[in-house]
Amino acid sequence: MLEELREEEIVNKVGGRFKLSTLIQKRLVALNAGSRALVDAEEGENKMAVVLREIAEDKIYLDASSEVRITGESGESDVPDINPLDL
């Protein structure tokens, strides 16, 4: 499990080690508070492994305000709101 953290692929996917540790910590808090896993958790699989799988499978990410977001979550848009009158 911790081997995944040493791989540069997962670090680069999130945008750096600090963002990775922030994402892991916030997602673990959510899981401990009762959020459901976004991947099929195997019997006895610990929550850290679940979070790492969620990241590896692009299920979660940190938004610009360092909040955990679920990929495809409603209310999220990749297109910024632009008022044509401001142009």
N, C-alpha and C positions, 0 to 999 in steps of 0.2 A: 504494500500500500504506500509506504513512504517513498518507495523507489519512483513512483509516479511524480512526486514533488520535485525530484532531482532532474527529471527530464525537462529539457528546454522547451519541448513542444507545448506542454501544458502551461508553462510560465509565459511563453509568447502568445498563446491563445487568449490569455486573460489580460495581458499587457504589462506584465512584470511581477516580480515576487511579492511586492507590497500589495498589489491589487489581488493577487492570488490568495494571500493570507487573509485579507479583508473579506473576500468572497467566501472563503471556507468558514471563517469565524461567524459571519452573519447567517450563512445557510445552516450551520450547525445549531445556532440559537433557534432558528425557525423550526428545524426538525425536532429539537428538544421541546419546543412549545406546542408541538402537535401537528405541524404541517406534514402533508403526505409526501412521500418520496416520489420523484418524477421518473424514476427507473424502477424496474422490478427488483426489489431487494430480496436476496436469498435469505433463507432461514439462518439466523444468527449473524448476519452480516452487520458489521458495525457502521455507525452513522458517518464516520469519516470516509469510509470506502464508498458509501452511497453518494456523498457529496462529490468525491473525485470522479465517480462515474457520471454524475450529472454534468459536471464541467466538461469531461472528455466527450460526452455525447451532445454537447452544445445545448443543453436543456436550460442552463442558467447563465447569467452574466451580470456584471456590474454596470449600472447606467452612469451617466455623467455626474450624478450627485452621490455616487458610491452606494446606491441602494441595489439590492439583489432584485433582478427581474427574471421572469420566466420567458423563454423564447416563445414568441407568438402570443404573448399575453395581450388581451384586449386593452385598449387605452394607450398602448405604446405605438408610436409611429416613428419610422426612420426619417420621415420628411418633416422638416421644421415648419411651424406655422409662420407664414409670411403674409403680411398685409401688403397688397400691391400699391396702396397709397403711400407706403413708407419708402418705396423705391424711388 
